[in-house]
Amino acid sequence: MQRFILALVIASAVMPAQDPAAKLMIELETALPRQQNTQGAGQGMPNFNVDWDKAIAKLGDLATRAAGTRAEPWALFHLGNALYAGGHIEEAAGTFRDLSERYAAHPINTVALEKGGKSRLARALDDCVQELSFRAQHKVTDLAKADVDAVTTATLHFSAGDVTFGFYKNAAPEHVKNFLELAKSSFYDRTRVHHVAPGQWIKLGDPNSRDKYMDEWGKGGPAHSLDNEFSRATHKRGTVSMWRGSGRPKSHGSQFMVLLADQPHLDFVQTPFAEVIVGLDILEQVSRKTRNQYECPADDVWLNGITINVTK
Amino acid sequence: MSLHTTRRILGFLVLALTLPLAAQNESDSAQPPTQPATLAPQVPSNGLKPIQAPATPERVKATFNMGGKDIQVTEKQFYDTYLLLKPHEERKDQSIQPQRIIEQILMFAEADALGLTPTAEELAEISPLRPGALFADSMRERFKSMGITETDYHEYLRQSRAIERLKAVTTNDIRVRSPQAYELWKGENHLFRISCVEFPASAIEKELLAKGASEEELRKFWAENGNTQNKYRRPTTVTADLLLFDPAQLNPEQVAALASGRKVTREESLAHFKKHKDRLMQQIPSEERPKLYPAPGQLPTLEKIVTPFELLVPVIERELILGDPLGAAFEEAKSAGAAADMKTLAAKNGLKHARIEKADNAALALQFPAGGHQLFADLFNAPPGQLAASIAWQEGKQYFWRSVDRAVSSLPSFEEVRTELVKDWAHETAVVDAQKRCTAFEEALRQSVAAELAPEEARLDLDAVEAATREVAALPPEQKQQADMVRQKHTIFSENKKRSLRAGLMARNFESAAGKAGLKVSEIQPFAFEMIHIDRSSLTDPEELRQTFLKSSFQIRGMEAGQISPILSDVVLGSHFLVKLIAREEPSFESMPATEFGQRMSGLERQEVYSALYRWSAQQLMQRHGWTEN
C-alpha cells in the first residue's frame, strides 16, 4: 500500500496537471469554423463552406462548458461572430454586449492593436449596430439555404460502381426537375464521364459521349438551357453543379460536374443542385485514372443508367 | 483509435522527423552534435550573410507601436529571436532573413497583447515532450544532440502556438455588413435618365416611296448592293416523294394483324441487329441496362449472362414485323424504277405519302425534322428519278424517298425583283439620309457652341501663353531646356478646360438647338443598364426596339451626367440618336435582387478572409505597427 501511495505521488509529480481550462482553450482552436486545410479546401486555404448552424451549436456548447475559465471570453467572441455570419445579428449583438460587460478588462475589449484603432470587441459591436440600423431601414432578404431533399434520391449506375445523389429541391427546383426528367427519359444512359481533373472534379451528362468521336464530347446536350438558381449552397466537395459554359448566361441543359474538392470560385457562377450522399470515393478514383489527350479517362467510365428512388 | 488520437500521433511523427532533420543539416556539416549551435560567419548559397551576434547587445535596434504603446527592441532581443528560430527554420543553404525575425517579433507581440499566449498548463497539454507522449524520449534525445534545450523548445512552441491562434482568430473575426454589399452593387447599377433626339429613317422612307425611284437609281442600287442581292438570291431546292411509316401510329389490332402468321427467325433478328446496331443500342430500356454491367463481386453465372442483343430481341422483332409493309413498297418501287407511282404504292400498302415541293435546306428541315440536313444533301446529290439506296430509320419512323427534281442557287434578274426592290432602295437610302441629317445637327450644335465660346477660348489660350512665359522665365538657367515641356503643359491645361466648357455648353444648348431645328426631344424615364444581350430580332414594336437599344448602349453607360453622346446608330430600327445624359441616379436597396445581394455578401466575405490571410507579411506588419530601425 505504501509503495502504491509512493507511486501515485511520483506519478502526480511527473504527469502534467489536468487543467480543464487549458483543455478548453485547445478545444476552442479546433472549433473555429473557418479552419484551414479542412477536407476539400485548398492547401493553406480556409474553409468557406461553413454550416453556420452547426458552428453556432458547437461554439455555444463550448462557451457553456467554458463558463468562468480563461476560454470563455474567446468562446463567446467566436460564438458572436458565428451568430453574425449565420444572420442572427440581434443575438450576435447580445453576445458581444454580454462579453463586453462581463469581461470589461479583457484584452479583447481593451486592446486596440493599431494606433488609433478599436478593440476587436468594439469593432464587432460597431458592425452589429450598423447592420441592425441598416436592417431597421431596409428589408434584407437572404438567399435560401440548400437542404437535401429527404424524399427523392437518384442512384447512378457507373461502370465503376453505384453513386447516390441527394437533391437541393428547395434551392434549385428547376434544375432538380430537369435532371430527374432527363434521367427518367434515359437521356443519360450509356454516356461517358467525358472530362476529369484529378482530385478536383469530373464532368458528364453529354449525349455526344455516347457514340460520337471524342473531340465532340462536351459539346452536346438537349435543346434547352436553364435559368441559374443561385442559393446559399456553396461548391464544396461532393457538390453536383450544373455546368455553365464560359460566357454563357444560363446553365447547360444536361452536363454537370461532381466536385471532388472545394471550388469556391464557382459560387454564383454555376448552380449547385445536388450532392453526393453515397459513393464519392468511387468518383474520386475515376478522376485519378489515366487520362487521354482529351482529359477524359483513357479507359471509358460509363454511366449505364440512373434509378430514381422515392421514399414514401 | 479515435481520429483525434491518430492525428496527434501523425503530428508527433512529422515533428519527430522534420524538426530535428532541419537542424541536423547544420550539425552534420558545421557543428559537433553535442555542442550548442554557433554562428559561423559563412555566406550561404542564398547570398545573405548569417545574422551575427551583436557587439552592443543593449543598443536599441528598432521601435514599434503596439496598442498605443511604443516598444523598443534591443539588439539582444532581436538576436535571441533569431537563435530561437534558427534550429527550426534555418537551412544549410538558406539563412533566416531579418524580415522573418521582424515577423516573429511583431506577430508574437500582437498575439501576446490579445492574451493568446498559451499558459504553462496549456503548453503542458500540447508539448510533444510531455511525460507519456509518444516519441517524447526520442525527440528529447534529438533536441539534445542538436543543442536545443527543453526551455528553448518550449519557448519556440509557446510563441508559435500564440501566432497560430492569432491568425485563426483573425480569419474568424470577419463580419460583412449589408451596406457594403449595397455600396458595391449600386455602383454597377446606376439608373440613367436621358433625353434624346431621334433621326428615324422611317419618315424619310415614306417620302422616298411617295416620290419613287428612277430606273437608273434602281439599277445602280441593284448592281452595287450585295446585301440586297443576297436577300433575293434563290436558294438551292429539291423536290421529292417520300413514303413514310410510323409504327407508333398503329393500334393493337393492326399490330396483331401484321404479326399473325409471321415468324421472325433468330438469324433474321441478328442480321437486323448488326445492320442497325448503333441505333438499337440506344433503345435498351433504362432499367435493363445495369444487367449488362454487373458490379464487381456480383458477377452472374455463365448461363445468366445477358447480351445487348438478347435484351433487344422484342424490339427487333417488333421492328421487323411492323417494317414489312414499307419493305414491300420499297421492293415494288425498286422494280418499277422511274415509272413507279409513289402515291398508289402508298395507298396499296397502307403507308403515308408526302411530296416535298421545291424545298430548300431550312424548309426541308422544318417540314421533315426526322430527315434533317442529311436528307437534303442526299436528295440534292441524287439525279431526278433516283430511289433511295435503302429504307431509313429516324426517331422511330421509317421512310424512303425518290428524287423528282433539284435546282441550284441563282440570282434573279433585275426585272424580276424590280417591284420589290423599290422598298429596299427607299429603306437603305433613308437610313443613310437620316445619318446625314443627324451629323448635320450635331455639327451645327458644335459650331454654335464654338462661336459662343470663341472669346472665352481665346482668353484661355492667352492665359496659357502668359502662364507658360512666366514659368519659363522663372526657370533657372540649367533647366532652360525644359521650356518646351512647360509650354506644352499649359497648352494641355488650356485644351482640357476648353473641352470641358464645350461639352457643358453643348449639353445646356441641346434642347434649344433641337427646338430651333424643329426636332422633338424625348425623355426616357430612369432605367438600369441592360447588361445581358437582348435578342431584338423578335421585337416588332418600334418603341420597345428604341428602349432596348438605348438601355443596352455601352456608350450611354460610360457617359457622365451633362454629356452629349456621339451619334448612336441602330441598324434594326434604322434610326440615329444623339443622347444627353441628364442624371445618373443610385438605385434603392429594395430594388437589389436577392441573388445579387447574396453574391456580393459572399464575395466580400471571401475578400476579407483572403485579406486576413495576407496581413502577416513583414511589410504589412511593419507598416501596421510603425516599425522603425534606429
Chai-1 contact restraints between the chains, C-beta under 6 A:
chainA,res_idxA,chainB,res_idxB,connection_type,confidence,min_distance_angstrom,max_distance_angstrom,comment,restraint_id
A,V14,B,P131,contact,1.0,0.0,6.0,A-B,restraint_1
A,M15,B,P131,contact,1.0,0.0,6.0,A-B,restraint_2
A,P16,B,A124,contact,1.0,0.0,6.0,A-B,restraint_3
A,P16,B,R130,contact,1.0,0.0,6.0,A-B,restraint_4
A,A17,B,E121,contact,1.0,0.0,6.0,A-B,restraint_5
A,D19,B,E121,contact,1.0,0.0,6.0,A-B,restraint_6
A,A22,B,E121,contact,1.0,0.0,6.0,A-B,restraint_7
A,A22,B,E122,contact,1.0,0.0,6.0,A-B,restraint_8
A,A22,B,E125,contact,1.0,0.0,6.0,A-B,restraint_9
A,M25,B,E122,contact,1.0,0.0,6.0,A-B,restraint_10
A,I26,B,E125,contact,1.0,0.0,6.0,A-B,restraint_11
A,L32,B,A168,contact,1.0,0.0,6.0,A-B,restraint_12
A,L32,B,N172,contact,1.0,0.0,6.0,A-B,restraint_13
A,R34,B,T171,contact,1.0,0.0,6.0,A-B,restraint_14
A,R34,B,N172,contact,1.0,0.0,6.0,A-B,restraint_15
A,P46,B,T171,contact,1.0,0.0,6.0,A-B,restraint_16
A,P46,B,V609,contact,1.0,0.0,6.0,A-B,restraint_17
A,H78,B,N172,contact,1.0,0.0,6.0,A-B,restraint_18
A,N81,B,N172,contact,1.0,0.0,6.0,A-B,restraint_19
A,N81,B,D173,contact,1.0,0.0,6.0,A-B,restraint_20
A,Y84,B,R175,contact,1.0,0.0,6.0,A-B,restraint_21
A,P107,B,L114,contact,1.0,0.0,6.0,A-B,restraint_22
A,P107,B,G115,contact,1.0,0.0,6.0,A-B,restraint_23
A,V111,B,G67,contact,1.0,0.0,6.0,A-B,restraint_24
A,V111,B,A113,contact,1.0,0.0,6.0,A-B,restraint_25
A,V111,B,L114,contact,1.0,0.0,6.0,A-B,restraint_26
A,A112,B,G67,contact,1.0,0.0,6.0,A-B,restraint_27
A,L113,B,G67,contact,1.0,0.0,6.0,A-B,restraint_28
A,L113,B,E110,contact,1.0,0.0,6.0,A-B,restraint_29
A,E114,B,R624,contact,1.0,0.0,6.0,A-B,restraint_30
A,K115,B,N65,contact,1.0,0.0,6.0,A-B,restraint_31
A,R120,B,D173,contact,1.0,0.0,6.0,A-B,restraint_32
A,D127,B,R175,contact,1.0,0.0,6.0,A-B,restraint_33
A,D127,B,R177,contact,1.0,0.0,6.0,A-B,restraint_34
A,Q130,B,R177,contact,1.0,0.0,6.0,A-B,restraint_35
A,E131,B,R177,contact,1.0,0.0,6.0,A-B,restraint_36
A,F134,B,S178,contact,1.0,0.0,6.0,A-B,restraint_37
A,F134,B,P179,contact,1.0,0.0,6.0,A-B,restraint_38
A,H138,B,F589,contact,1.0,0.0,6.0,A-B,restraint_39
A,V140,B,S178,contact,1.0,0.0,6.0,A-B,restraint_40
A,T141,B,A594,contact,1.0,0.0,6.0,A-B,restraint_41
A,L143,B,A594,contact,1.0,0.0,6.0,A-B,restraint_42
A,L143,B,G598,contact,1.0,0.0,6.0,A-B,restraint_43
A,H157,B,P290,contact,1.0,0.0,6.0,A-B,restraint_44
A,S159,B,Y293,contact,1.0,0.0,6.0,A-B,restraint_45
A,S186,B,S286,contact,1.0,0.0,6.0,A-B,restraint_46
A,D189,B,S286,contact,1.0,0.0,6.0,A-B,restraint_47
A,D189,B,R289,contact,1.0,0.0,6.0,A-B,restraint_48
A,D211,B,D278,contact,1.0,0.0,6.0,A-B,restraint_49
A,F230,B,T595,contact,1.0,0.0,6.0,A-B,restraint_50
A,P249,B,I532,contact,1.0,0.0,6.0,A-B,restraint_51
A,D267,B,S602,contact,1.0,0.0,6.0,A-B,restraint_52
A,F268,B,Q599,contact,1.0,0.0,6.0,A-B,restraint_53
A,N304,B,R289,contact,1.0,0.0,6.0,A-B,restraint_54
A,N304,B,P290,contact,1.0,0.0,6.0,A-B,restraint_55
A,N304,B,Y293,contact,1.0,0.0,6.0,A-B,restraint_56
A,G305,B,S286,contact,1.0,0.0,6.0,A-B,restraint_57
A,G305,B,R289,contact,1.0,0.0,6.0,A-B,restraint_58
A,G305,B,P290,contact,1.0,0.0,6.0,A-B,restraint_59
